[in-house]
């Protein structure tokens, strides 16, 4: 019998992990393969020179494979190496913090794990949740022991979306689905199919001492283009955004530009 492969970039201690596994287990057998520690902002990195250690651990009565590697490593191992069968879907998340807009999409380990699912020829969905403002104040609460209701709600939404996708079939022209769930959403919150906002960010590093810089993103979005119909606009309205994504989609250039670039 096939199964849903669950992974994430927040690691084996992710506050969302037990609730998500249990919600998805109502639909299908589930195997969880996750990093042994938080691996945010790592994109679709794959271990090349380091050995990867995999350990079976128990958390809240659930068996989880803990991987000393990156999120995409977890998908690779979960699809090809750890189990007798391949999964029929990869579900990554639920990430602590939104992954909306192109810059965050490209940087996200949550999304990277889902991308690795597409590479393996599997339907893949990345889930994230966050707040419109005040992420740095909200995140510790989301990680706290009192955050159970948040993860029960968001996991119920994620499982409902997974059930719908399994019922109707994965969108033919999409490589993956990127889903962002506002912190206060529940299963009755409106859901909108969106596009990926073309939005960037500025400085990610803070100088700590001479020659030493640490990751300290505290800014907002920059170089924001039109937001109408995008994930960023939808999340700001408090709705759930479901963004079908084509990976590395090429663009048609004007004839004059193409001729200038080409050589025969």
N, C-alpha and C positions, 0 to 999 in steps of 0.2 A: 504494500500500500504506500502510495506516495505521501508527501508531507509538505508543510510550509516551513521554509528555512527562515528563522528570525535572527537578525544580527543588529548591530548598532555601532555607534562610535563613542558612546558614553561608558562602555565597559560593563563588566560583570556586576558592578555595584549600581548600575543605572536604576534610578527610582521607578522608571517606567517598565522595566523588564518583566517582573513577575506578573503584573496586571495585563500586559500585552500578550504574554504567552498564554495565560489562562483564557483571555477573551478569544484568541485565535483557536485555541484548543476546542472551543465549541463548534468550530467549523471543520477541523481537520487535525490529524496528528501534527505535532510541532516539534522541531528540533531547534535548539538555540545554540548558536556558535558566535561568540562575542569576544572582543578584545579583553585582555586581563586587566586593563586600566583604560582611562579615558584617552581617546585618540582623535579629539576634535581637530578641525581645520587641516586634516591630512589629505583630503581629496581621495583620489583613487590610487594612492601609493600601494605598491606591492613590494614585499620583502625580497631582496635579491641576494645580499651577502650574509644576512643573519640567519641562523637556524631558528626555526619556529617550534616552540614547545606548546603542546596541547594537553590540557588537564581537565578531567571531569570533576566538576564541583557541584555542590548542592546549595540551593538558595531558596528559602521558603518552601521546602519540599519539592522543588523542581530541579531536575538534572540539567546542567548547562555545561557546554564545552567552552572553556576559557583558553584563549589563544594569545600567546605572547607575540602579537603582530598587529597588523593594521586591519581596519574594517574590510577592505577588499580581500585581504588574505583570508578572513573568516568566511566570506562568500565562496572563494575558491576552494577552501578545504571542505566546507559544508556541501558543495555541489559535487566535487570530484573525488574526495579522499576519505571522508570520515564515515560514510554510510553506504550500505549496499545499494541503495537506490538514489536517484537524483530527486531533489524536490520538484514540485510542480509550480512553485512560486517563491520569490525572495521578498521578504518584508523587512525593511530596515528602519530602526527607530524604536521608540518614539524619541526624537531628539529633544534635549532641553534647550530650546531656543529655535526661532524661526530659521528656515532655510529658503527664504523667498528672494527673488531678484537674482540676476545672472551671477553677480560676484560671489554671493554666498552659496549659490547652487554649485558653482565650480570649485569652491573651497571645501565643501562639506564632506566629511568622512561618511556621514549617513547616506548622502547621495552617491558617494564613491562606491559604497558596498552594493547599492542598487545597480549602478552602472556595470559592476562585475557580473551581476545576475544577467543583464542583457547580453554581455559578451558570451555568457554560457548558453544563450538561447532561451532564457527563461523570462516570463513576465515578472516585473519587479516594481515595487512601490516603496517610496521613501516617505516616512511620516515625521513631522516635526510639530512642536507646539511652542508658543511664546506669547509675549505681550507687546503691545504697540510701543509703549515707552517704559523705561526703567528696568531694562533687562538685568542690569547688574544687581539691583536690589531684589528683583523677583527670583533670580536663579537659585540663591541659597534656600529660599522657601520651597522651590520646586524639588530641591534635593533633600529636604528635611524629612523627618519621620512623620510629620503631619501632612504630607503631600498626597496621601493615599487617595482621597476623593478626586483630586486632579487627574491622576493616572487611571483611575477607574473610568472616569468620564471620557478621557481622550482615547483610551483603549477600546471602549465600546464603540466610539465613532470609527476608529481604525478598522475594527472587526466588521462593522456594518459596511464600510466601503469595500473591504476585501470580499465580503460575501456577495455584494452587488457585482463586482468585477468578475468574480468566478461564475456568477449566474449568467451575465450577458456576454462574457468573453472579453479578453483583454483587447483594448483598442488596436485595430490592425496597423494603423500608421504611427503608433507611439512606440518608442523604445522603452520608456519607463514613465511612471506617474509620480509626480512630486506633490505631496499633500501637506498643507500647512493648516494647523488647527489653532485658532485663538484660545487663549487660556480659559475663558469662560464658556466655551462652546459645549453643547451636549448633542445627543443624537438628533434632536429636533432643530438644531441650528441650520439655516440655509447653507447649501453647498453650491459653489459656482465653478464651472469649468473655465479656466483662465489661460492666459499666455504668461510667459516668463518675462517679468519686468527687466528691461535693460537698465540696470542700476549698479553703480560701483561703490567703492568705499575709498577712504583716504588712509592716513597713517595707521599702521597696525602695531607699531613698536614704540616703546618708551625707553629713553636712555636711563639706565639705572646707575651706571658708573662709567668711568673712562673705558671705552671699548666694549661695554656690555649693554645689551638691549634686551628687553623682555616684551613678550606679547601683551598688549594692553589696549585692545580695541575699545574705544569709548565714544567714537564718533557716530555719525549717521550715514545716510546714503549720499552719494555724489554722482554727478553726471547722469542724473535721472532723466530718461526720455519719457515719452507719453505713457501715462499710467492707466489709461482707460482700458478696462478688460483684463488687467494684469493681476497676478497673484498678490503683488504688493498693495494695490488698491483694494482688493477683496479682503485681505487680512486686516487692513486698516478699518474696514467697515464692520469687523467682527464676524465675518462669514468664513466658512471653511473653503479654502481654495484647492482645487484639484487641477494640476497642470500636466497635460500630456506633453512629453518632451521628445523631440528627435535629436539624437546625439550627433554633434559635429556635422550638422546639415550644411551642405555647400550652398553658395549663392550665385545667382546668374548676374554677371557683370554686363554693363553697357558695352556694345560692340567696340566703341572707340577705346575703352579701357582695356578690354581683352586683347585687342590688336596691339596695343602699346606694350603689354606684358608678354605676349607670346613671341616665340622665335621659331622659325621653320628650318 
